[in-house]
Amino acid sequence: MDKNQIVEAFNKHMLDFVLDVERVFPNDMEIKATRKSMKQTFMLMPRAIIRMFYDNFAVIYGKEIERGDLAFFIDNDYKAKHGEDIKEDPTLLDKINELREPVRNMTVNDKQNVIKYLQNLKKLAELYTIMRKGKN
């Protein structure tokens, strides 16, 4: 597996995550806008979200993600906490922030699915980062 395949897998899994949230809340227009914005970002800057996720989630909240502690995702205002440090597109954190409230309102079972998504996304982001740094 090369870096491009990892980016493609990450982006597909991230989109699946957003689609799953949208499935639970089909009438939420912010989730629909988030999905559209992410799809556009994947086309224009395919590596932006994986890098942002690694820097602002995998590194900072890796332990919480591995433990399955969803409170970090629900309770943090990522734009306020990390917004000034975003090198790619700061609006990406806005889109992640828009998922917080819907996830907070999910059933326990759906929240478990969110944790699985985050754990998988973390692993892909870490693998990508290792490969990226190894080639520099």
MODELLER restraints for C-alpha pairs under 7 A, 6 or more apart:
rsr = mdl.restraints
at = mdl.atoms
rsr.add(forms.Gaussian(group=physical.xy_distance, feature=features.Distance(at['CA:3:A'], at['CA:128:A']), mean=5.85, stdev=0.5))
rsr.add(forms.Gaussian(group=physical.xy_distance, feature=features.Distance(at['CA:3:A'], at['CA:131:A']), mean=6.55, stdev=0.5))
rsr.add(forms.Gaussian(group=physical.xy_distance, feature=features.Distance(at['CA:6:A'], at['CA:124:A']), mean=6.47, stdev=0.5))
rsr.add(forms.Gaussian(group=physical.xy_distance, feature=features.Distance(at['CA:6:A'], at['CA:128:A']), mean=6.18, stdev=0.5))
rsr.add(forms.Gaussian(group=physical.xy_distance, feature=features.Distance(at['CA:7:A'], at['CA:47:A']), mean=6.39, stdev=0.5))
rsr.add(forms.Gaussian(group=physical.xy_distance, feature=features.Distance(at['CA:7:A'], at['CA:50:A']), mean=6.92, stdev=0.5))
rsr.add(forms.Gaussian(group=physical.xy_distance, feature=features.Distance(at['CA:10:A'], at['CA:50:A']), mean=6.84, stdev=0.5))
rsr.add(forms.Gaussian(group=physical.xy_distance, feature=features.Distance(at['CA:10:A'], at['CA:121:A']), mean=6.19, stdev=0.5))
rsr.add(forms.Gaussian(group=physical.xy_distance, feature=features.Distance(at['CA:10:A'], at['CA:124:A']), mean=6.10, stdev=0.5))
rsr.add(forms.Gaussian(group=physical.xy_distance, feature=features.Distance(at['CA:11:A'], at['CA:42:A']), mean=6.81, stdev=0.5))
rsr.add(forms.Gaussian(group=physical.xy_distance, feature=features.Distance(at['CA:15:A'], at['CA:35:A']), mean=6.90, stdev=0.5))
rsr.add(forms.Gaussian(group=physical.xy_distance, feature=features.Distance(at['CA:17:A'], at['CA:117:A']), mean=6.30, stdev=0.5))
rsr.add(forms.Gaussian(group=physical.xy_distance, feature=features.Distance(at['CA:18:A'], at['CA:35:A']), mean=6.19, stdev=0.5))
rsr.add(forms.Gaussian(group=physical.xy_distance, feature=features.Distance(at['CA:22:A'], at['CA:31:A']), mean=6.03, stdev=0.5))
rsr.add(forms.Gaussian(group=physical.xy_distance, feature=features.Distance(at['CA:22:A'], at['CA:32:A']), mean=6.92, stdev=0.5))
rsr.add(forms.Gaussian(group=physical.xy_distance, feature=features.Distance(at['CA:30:A'], at['CA:98:A']), mean=6.70, stdev=0.5))
rsr.add(forms.Gaussian(group=physical.xy_distance, feature=features.Distance(at['CA:31:A'], at['CA:99:A']), mean=6.80, stdev=0.5))
rsr.add(forms.Gaussian(group=physical.xy_distance, feature=features.Distance(at['CA:34:A'], at['CA:95:A']), mean=5.33, stdev=0.5))
rsr.add(forms.Gaussian(group=physical.xy_distance, feature=features.Distance(at['CA:48:A'], at['CA:88:A']), mean=6.00, stdev=0.5))
rsr.add(forms.Gaussian(group=physical.xy_distance, feature=features.Distance(at['CA:50:A'], at['CA:125:A']), mean=5.72, stdev=0.5))
rsr.add(forms.Gaussian(group=physical.xy_distance, feature=features.Distance(at['CA:54:A'], at['CA:122:A']), mean=6.91, stdev=0.5))
rsr.add(forms.Gaussian(group=physical.xy_distance, feature=features.Distance(at['CA:54:A'], at['CA:125:A']), mean=5.41, stdev=0.5))
rsr.add(forms.Gaussian(group=physical.xy_distance, feature=features.Distance(at['CA:54:A'], at['CA:126:A']), mean=6.70, stdev=0.5))
rsr.add(forms.Gaussian(group=physical.xy_distance, feature=features.Distance(at['CA:56:A'], at['CA:82:A']), mean=6.99, stdev=0.5))
rsr.add(forms.Gaussian(group=physical.xy_distance, feature=features.Distance(at['CA:58:A'], at['CA:122:A']), mean=5.29, stdev=0.5))
rsr.add(forms.Gaussian(group=physical.xy_distance, feature=features.Distance(at['CA:64:A'], at['CA:72:A']), mean=7.00, stdev=0.5))
rsr.add(forms.Gaussian(group=physical.xy_distance, feature=features.Distance(at['CA:65:A'], at['CA:115:A']), mean=6.88, stdev=0.5))
rsr.add(forms.Gaussian(group=physical.xy_distance, feature=features.Distance(at['CA:65:A'], at['CA:118:A']), mean=6.57, stdev=0.5))
rsr.add(forms.Gaussian(group=physical.xy_distance, feature=features.Distance(at['CA:65:A'], at['CA:119:A']), mean=5.88, stdev=0.5))
rsr.add(forms.Gaussian(group=physical.xy_distance, feature=features.Distance(at['CA:66:A'], at['CA:119:A']), mean=6.29, stdev=0.5))
rsr.add(forms.Gaussian(group=physical.xy_distance, feature=features.Distance(at['CA:68:A'], at['CA:115:A']), mean=5.73, stdev=0.5))
rsr.add(forms.Gaussian(group=physical.xy_distance, feature=features.Distance(at['CA:70:A'], at['CA:115:A']), mean=6.62, stdev=0.5))
rsr.add(forms.Gaussian(group=physical.xy_distance, feature=features.Distance(at['CA:73:A'], at['CA:100:A']), mean=6.58, stdev=0.5))
rsr.add(forms.Gaussian(group=physical.xy_distance, feature=features.Distance(at['CA:74:A'], at['CA:100:A']), mean=4.96, stdev=0.5))
rsr.add(forms.Gaussian(group=physical.xy_distance, feature=features.Distance(at['CA:74:A'], at['CA:101:A']), mean=6.87, stdev=0.5))
rsr.add(forms.Gaussian(group=physical.xy_distance, feature=features.Distance(at['CA:74:A'], at['CA:103:A']), mean=6.96, stdev=0.5))
rsr.add(forms.Gaussian(group=physical.xy_distance, feature=features.Distance(at['CA:74:A'], at['CA:104:A']), mean=5.89, stdev=0.5))
rsr.add(forms.Gaussian(group=physical.xy_distance, feature=features.Distance(at['CA:77:A'], at['CA:97:A']), mean=6.50, stdev=0.5))
rsr.add(forms.Gaussian(group=physical.xy_distance, feature=features.Distance(at['CA:78:A'], at['CA:93:A']), mean=6.11, stdev=0.5))
rsr.add(forms.Gaussian(group=physical.xy_distance, feature=features.Distance(at['CA:78:A'], at['CA:97:A']), mean=6.27, stdev=0.5))
rsr.add(forms.Gaussian(group=physical.xy_distance, feature=features.Distance(at['CA:79:A'], at['CA:93:A']), mean=5.39, stdev=0.5))
rsr.add(forms.Gaussian(group=physical.xy_distance, feature=features.Distance(at['CA:79:A'], at['CA:94:A']), mean=6.09, stdev=0.5))
rsr.add(forms.Gaussian(group=physical.xy_distance, feature=features.Distance(at['CA:83:A'], at['CA:90:A']), mean=6.06, stdev=0.5))
rsr.add(forms.Gaussian(group=physical.xy_distance, feature=features.Distance(at['CA:83:A'], at['CA:93:A']), mean=6.98, stdev=0.5))
rsr.add(forms.Gaussian(group=physical.xy_distance, feature=features.Distance(at['CA:103:A'], at['CA:111:A']), mean=6.76, stdev=0.5))
